[in-house]
């Protein structure tokens, strides 16, 4: 039945393209709501940033203020370490392990698919090559996020221990050994982590005494005692490593001299070589005391072990038993090996000195060339002499 409304008939007969210019009410409302949400979100973010900044400023000021009761200051300090540091590293560790697991599983799946033939997957070889490529890409990413997770866990644990140290303190001044027993941690770790946190400014206004036994959470309470001021000068001097090496080396050379003639001709040859080489090493250490630290293992292990082996060989006596002959042969063989090692050690020491000498010579020659004193010494100094005479 035809309609009596001409406008309606005209509207129905026209194509839809002719009415695209008429605004849609639903779309307009949605756009207005979206714009308002964006504006509101921006304002809220800005307001939150301002509030956060003010809160941080007030919190830092309250931490610097030591007029508040000690329990109040400790609670504020604990809250700041948790909210500002520990929670961040917790998120870092959780995110790292989640992404590491995701990329690790993806790399494993790509690797498994790469091991399957393209025909079984209904793919061409060109399409199948994407699996090993993705496996090679995902694997290092998973490893990187794993490292991120490990670092996050370690830092989270560090701040967790630091918070436990603060909660274990009972006053502005506390004894570190007692604090270590309270938190059930090694005293060395407690001292080192407290000193590191103070150096980084994580515990404002705190310090550790010079002897490392007392923690002052308020540095105004610290007054160094006379004992602490004189502790360093009164400390016992460290033993002279060069003198100790000299004494032990002389004793070892005398011992080698006593051993000669008691273990057979082949052993005597090795002992004579060892005595000569060790004497050269000891003489080098006497002339170059700065190289003594490099001979610590030579003094603390090689010389005592060699002496112990020779004691074992001489303790066998003159018996001709097969077992005794075998032991003497093994000890004689190790003496040859030790002589080769000691000779190589001496050559290494000489090589380092040779490099130093070469550097000094090169520097000296360069300075002589710069001063013009290398082309003719007679002419240079002769001219100077004539000028003086004139």
C-alpha positions as CSV (number, residue, x, y, z in Angstrom):
1,X,0.0,0.0,0.0
2,X,1.6,3.3,-1.0
3,X,2.3,5.8,1.7
4,X,0.6,9.2,1.7
5,X,3.8,10.9,3.1
6,X,5.7,12.2,0.1
7,X,8.8,12.9,2.2
8,X,9.0,9.3,3.4
9,X,8.6,8.0,-0.1
10,X,11.3,10.3,-1.4
11,X,13.6,9.3,1.5
12,X,13.1,5.6,0.8
13,X,13.6,6.0,-2.9
14,X,16.9,7.8,-2.5
15,X,20.2,5.8,-2.1
16,X,21.8,5.6,1.3
17,X,24.9,7.6,0.0
18,X,22.8,10.8,-0.1
19,X,22.3,10.8,3.7
20,X,25.9,10.3,4.8
21,X,26.2,13.9,5.7
22,X,23.6,13.6,8.4
23,X,25.3,13.0,11.7
24,X,24.7,9.7,13.6
25,X,23.7,10.4,17.2
26,X,25.2,7.2,18.6
27,X,28.6,7.9,17.0
28,X,28.6,11.5,18.2
29,X,27.8,10.4,21.7
30,X,30.6,7.8,21.6
31,X,33.1,10.3,20.4
32,X,32.1,12.8,23.1
33,X,32.4,10.1,25.8
34,X,35.8,8.9,24.4
35,X,37.1,12.5,24.3
36,X,35.9,13.1,27.8
37,X,37.5,9.9,29.0
38,X,40.8,10.9,27.5
39,X,40.7,14.3,29.0
40,X,39.8,12.9,32.4
41,X,42.5,10.3,32.2
42,X,45.1,13.0,31.4
43,X,43.9,15.2,34.3
44,X,44.0,12.2,36.7
45,X,47.5,11.2,35.6
46,X,48.7,14.7,36.0
47,X,47.1,15.0,39.4
48,X,48.5,11.7,40.5
49,X,52.0,12.8,39.4
50,X,51.7,16.0,41.4
51,X,50.4,14.0,44.5
52,X,53.3,11.5,44.0
53,X,55.9,14.3,43.8
54,X,54.5,16.0,46.9
55,X,54.4,12.7,48.8
56,X,58.0,11.9,47.8
57,X,59.1,15.3,48.9
58,X,57.2,15.1,52.3
59,X,58.5,11.6,52.8
60,X,62.1,12.5,52.1
61,X,61.8,15.5,54.4
62,X,60.3,13.3,57.2
63,X,63.1,10.8,56.8
64,X,65.7,13.6,57.2
65,X,63.9,14.8,60.3
66,X,65.2,12.8,63.2
67,X,63.1,14.7,65.8
68,X,60.3,12.1,65.4
69,X,60.2,9.0,67.6
70,X,62.4,6.2,66.5
71,X,59.6,3.7,65.8
72,X,57.9,6.3,63.6
73,X,61.0,7.0,61.6
74,X,61.7,3.3,61.1
75,X,58.2,2.7,59.8
76,X,58.6,5.5,57.3
77,X,62.0,4.3,56.2
78,X,60.7,0.7,55.8
79,X,57.7,1.9,53.8
80,X,59.9,4.0,51.5
81,X,62.3,1.1,50.8
82,X,59.4,-1.2,50.0
83,X,57.4,1.2,47.8
84,X,60.2,2.9,46.1
85,X,62.8,0.1,45.6
86,X,61.7,-3.4,46.6
87,X,58.3,-3.4,44.8
88,X,60.0,-2.2,41.6
89,X,62.5,-5.0,41.6
90,X,59.8,-7.5,42.4
91,X,57.9,-6.4,39.3
92,X,61.2,-6.5,37.4
93,X,61.8,-10.1,38.5
94,X,58.2,-11.3,37.8
95,X,58.1,-9.6,34.4
96,X,61.5,-11.1,33.5
97,X,60.6,-14.6,34.4
98,X,57.2,-14.4,32.7
99,X,58.6,-13.1,29.5
100,X,61.5,-15.6,29.8
101,X,59.0,-18.4,30.1
102,X,56.9,-17.2,27.2
103,X,59.8,-16.7,24.8
104,X,61.4,-19.9,26.0
105,X,58.3,-21.9,25.3
106,X,58.0,-20.2,21.9
107,X,61.6,-21.0,21.1
108,X,61.1,-24.6,22.1
109,X,58.0,-24.9,20.0
110,X,59.8,-23.4,17.0
111,X,62.7,-25.7,17.5
112,X,60.4,-28.8,17.6
113,X,58.6,-27.6,14.5
114,X,61.9,-27.0,12.8
115,X,62.8,-30.6,13.4
116,X,59.6,-31.9,11.7
117,X,59.8,-32.3,7.9
118,X,58.0,-29.7,5.8
119,X,55.9,-32.5,4.1
120,X,54.5,-33.6,7.5
121,X,53.3,-30.0,8.1
122,X,52.0,-29.5,4.6
123,X,54.5,-26.7,3.9
124,X,57.0,-26.0,1.3
125,X,60.7,-25.8,2.3
126,X,60.8,-22.0,1.8
127,X,57.9,-21.7,4.2
128,X,59.3,-24.2,6.7
129,X,62.6,-22.2,7.1
130,X,60.7,-19.6,9.2
131,X,60.7,-22.0,12.2
132,X,64.5,-22.3,12.8
133,X,64.8,-18.5,12.2
134,X,62.2,-17.8,14.9
135,X,63.8,-20.3,17.3
136,X,67.1,-18.6,16.9
137,X,65.4,-15.2,17.6
138,X,63.4,-16.3,20.6
139,X,66.2,-18.2,22.4
140,X,68.4,-15.1,23.1
141,X,65.4,-13.0,24.0
142,X,64.4,-15.7,26.6
143,X,68.0,-15.7,27.9
144,X,67.9,-11.9,28.2
145,X,64.7,-11.9,30.2
146,X,66.1,-14.7,32.4
147,X,69.0,-12.5,33.3
148,X,66.6,-9.7,34.0
149,X,64.6,-12.0,36.3
150,X,67.8,-13.2,38.2
151,X,68.9,-9.6,38.7
152,X,65.5,-8.6,39.9
153,X,65.4,-11.5,42.4
154,X,68.8,-10.6,43.8
155,X,68.0,-6.9,44.2
156,X,64.7,-7.7,45.7
157,X,66.4,-10.0,48.2
158,X,69.0,-7.2,49.0
159,X,66.3,-4.7,49.9
160,X,64.4,-7.3,51.8
161,X,67.5,-7.9,54.0
162,X,68.1,-4.2,54.3
163,X,64.5,-3.7,55.6
164,X,65.0,-6.5,58.1
165,X,68.2,-4.8,59.3
166,X,66.2,-1.6,60.0
167,X,63.4,-3.5,61.7
168,X,65.9,-5.3,63.8
169,X,67.3,-2.0,65.1
170,X,66.0,-1.0,68.5
171,X,67.4,2.6,68.8
172,X,69.2,5.3,66.8
173,X,72.5,3.6,67.8
174,X,72.8,-0.2,67.6
175,X,75.5,-2.8,67.8
176,X,76.1,-4.5,64.4
177,X,77.1,-7.9,65.8
178,X,73.9,-8.0,67.9
179,X,71.9,-6.8,64.9
180,X,73.4,-9.7,62.8
181,X,72.4,-12.2,65.4
182,X,68.9,-10.7,65.5
183,X,68.3,-11.0,61.8
184,X,70.3,-14.3,61.6
185,X,72.7,-13.1,58.9
186,X,76.5,-13.1,58.8
187,X,78.0,-10.1,60.4
188,X,80.2,-9.3,57.4
189,X,77.2,-9.3,55.1
190,X,75.2,-7.0,57.4
191,X,78.1,-4.5,57.7
192,X,78.9,-4.5,54.0
193,X,75.2,-4.1,52.9
194,X,74.6,-1.3,55.4
195,X,77.7,0.6,54.3
196,X,76.7,0.2,50.6
197,X,73.2,1.4,51.4
198,X,74.5,4.5,53.3
199,X,77.0,5.3,50.5
200,X,74.1,5.2,48.0
201,X,72.0,7.5,50.1
202,X,69.3,4.9,50.7
203,X,69.5,5.5,54.5
204,X,69.8,9.2,54.9
205,X,71.8,10.6,57.9
206,X,73.3,7.2,58.9
207,X,76.8,6.0,59.2
208,X,78.9,3.1,60.5
209,X,81.6,3.7,63.0
210,X,85.3,3.5,62.1
211,X,85.7,0.0,63.7
212,X,82.6,-1.3,61.8
213,X,80.9,-2.5,64.9
214,X,78.3,0.3,65.5
215,X,75.5,1.6,63.3
216,X,74.4,5.2,63.9
217,X,71.0,5.9,62.2
218,X,71.5,9.5,63.3
219,X,75.0,10.7,62.5
220,X,74.8,13.6,65.0
221,X,75.1,11.0,67.7
222,X,78.5,9.7,66.5
223,X,81.6,10.9,68.4
224,X,84.7,8.9,67.5
225,X,86.5,7.6,70.5
226,X,90.2,7.8,71.2
227,X,90.5,4.1,70.6
228,X,89.0,4.4,67.1
229,X,91.2,7.3,66.3
230,X,94.4,5.4,67.2
231,X,93.2,2.0,65.9
232,X,94.9,2.2,62.5
233,X,98.4,3.3,63.8
234,X,98.4,0.6,66.5
235,X,97.4,-2.2,64.2
236,X,100.0,-5.0,63.9
237,X,102.1,-4.6,60.7
238,X,101.6,-7.2,58.0
239,X,104.3,-9.8,57.6
240,X,107.0,-9.0,55.0
241,X,106.3,-11.4,52.2
242,X,109.7,-10.8,50.7
243,X,111.6,-11.6,53.9
244,X,109.4,-14.7,54.5
245,X,110.2,-15.9,50.9
246,X,113.9,-15.3,51.5
247,X,114.0,-17.4,54.7
248,X,111.9,-20.3,53.4
249,X,113.9,-20.2,50.1
250,X,117.2,-20.5,51.9
251,X,115.9,-23.4,54.0
252,X,114.8,-25.1,50.9
253,X,118.1,-24.7,49.1
254,X,119.9,-26.1,52.1
255,X,117.5,-29.0,52.2
256,X,118.2,-29.8,48.5
257,X,121.9,-29.8,49.3
258,X,121.4,-32.4,52.1
259,X,119.3,-34.6,49.8
260,X,122.0,-34.9,47.1
261,X,123.8,-38.2,47.2
262,X,121.0,-40.1,48.9
263,X,118.5,-40.8,46.1
264,X,120.7,-42.0,43.2
265,X,122.5,-40.4,40.3
266,X,119.5,-39.4,38.2
267,X,117.8,-37.8,41.2
268,X,121.1,-36.0,42.1
269,X,121.1,-34.4,38.6
270,X,117.5,-33.2,39.0
271,X,118.3,-31.9,42.5
272,X,121.3,-29.9,41.2
273,X,119.2,-28.4,38.4
274,X,116.4,-27.6,40.9
275,X,118.9,-26.0,43.3
276,X,120.2,-23.8,40.5
277,X,116.8,-22.7,39.2
278,X,115.3,-22.1,42.6
279,X,118.3,-20.0,43.6
280,X,117.9,-17.9,40.4
281,X,114.2,-17.4,41.3
282,X,115.0,-16.3,44.8
283,X,117.7,-14.0,43.6
284,X,115.3,-12.4,41.2
285,X,112.7,-11.9,44.0
286,X,115.4,-10.2,46.1
287,X,116.3,-7.8,43.3
288,X,112.7,-7.2,42.3
289,X,110.5,-7.2,45.5
290,X,107.5,-5.9,43.5
291,X,107.3,-9.4,41.9
292,X,107.1,-11.2,45.2
293,X,103.2,-11.5,45.2
294,X,103.5,-13.5,42.0
295,X,105.6,-16.1,43.8
296,X,103.0,-16.7,46.6
297,X,101.9,-20.2,45.2
298,X,105.6,-21.1,44.6
299,X,106.3,-20.4,48.3
300,X,103.1,-21.7,49.9
301,X,102.6,-24.9,47.8
302,X,105.3,-25.9,45.4
303,X,108.3,-25.7,47.8
304,X,106.5,-27.5,50.7
305,X,105.1,-30.2,48.4
306,X,108.5,-30.8,46.8
307,X,110.1,-31.1,50.2
308,X,107.3,-33.6,51.3
309,X,108.0,-35.8,48.3
310,X,111.7,-35.8,49.0
311,X,111.1,-36.7,52.6
312,X,109.0,-39.7,51.4
313,X,111.8,-40.8,49.1
314,X,114.5,-40.6,51.8
315,X,112.3,-42.3,54.3
316,X,112.4,-45.5,52.2
317,X,116.0,-46.0,53.1
318,X,118.3,-48.3,51.1
319,X,115.9,-51.1,50.6
320,X,115.8,-52.8,47.2
321,X,112.1,-53.7,47.3
322,X,110.2,-53.4,44.0
323,X,107.6,-51.1,45.6
324,X,110.4,-48.8,47.0
325,X,112.1,-48.6,43.6
326,X,108.8,-47.7,42.0
327,X,108.2,-44.9,44.4
328,X,111.8,-43.6,43.9
329,X,111.2,-43.7,40.2
330,X,108.0,-41.7,40.4
331,X,109.5,-39.1,42.6
332,X,112.5,-38.7,40.3
333,X,110.1,-38.3,37.4
334,X,108.1,-35.6,39.2
335,X,111.4,-33.8,40.0
336,X,112.0,-33.5,36.3
337,X,108.5,-32.1,35.8
338,X,109.0,-29.6,38.6
339,X,112.3,-28.5,37.1
340,X,110.6,-27.7,33.8
341,X,107.9,-25.8,35.7
342,X,110.4,-23.8,37.8
343,X,112.4,-23.0,34.7
344,X,109.3,-21.8,32.9
345,X,108.4,-19.7,35.9
346,X,111.8,-18.0,35.9
347,X,111.5,-17.3,32.2
348,X,108.1,-15.7,32.7
349,X,109.6,-13.4,35.4
350,X,112.4,-12.5,33.1
351,X,110.1,-11.8,30.2
352,X,108.1,-9.3,32.3
353,X,111.3,-7.5,33.3
354,X,112.4,-7.6,29.7
355,X,109.2,-5.9,28.6
356,X,109.7,-3.2,31.2
357,X,113.3,-2.7,30.2
358,X,112.4,-2.4,26.5
359,X,109.7,0.2,27.3
360,X,112.3,2.2,29.3
361,X,114.8,2.0,26.5
362,X,112.2,3.1,23.9
363,X,111.2,6.1,26.1
364,X,114.9,7.0,26.6
365,X,115.7,6.9,22.9
366,X,112.6,8.9,22.1
367,X,113.6,11.7,24.6
368,X,117.2,11.7,23.2
369,X,115.9,12.1,19.7
370,X,113.5,14.9,20.8
371,X,116.5,16.7,22.5
372,X,118.7,16.2,19.4
373,X,121.3,14.2,21.3
374,X,121.4,11.0,19.3
375,X,123.0,12.0,16.0
376,X,126.5,13.1,17.2
377,X,127.3,13.2,20.8
378,X,130.9,14.4,20.2
379,X,129.7,17.4,18.2
380,X,126.8,18.3,20.6
381,X,129.0,18.2,23.8
382,X,132.0,19.6,22.0
383,X,130.1,22.6,20.9
384,X,128.9,23.1,24.4
385,X,132.5,22.9,25.7
386,X,133.8,25.5,23.2
387,X,131.0,27.9,24.2
388,X,131.9,27.5,27.8
389,X,135.6,28.1,27.1
390,X,134.8,31.3,25.1
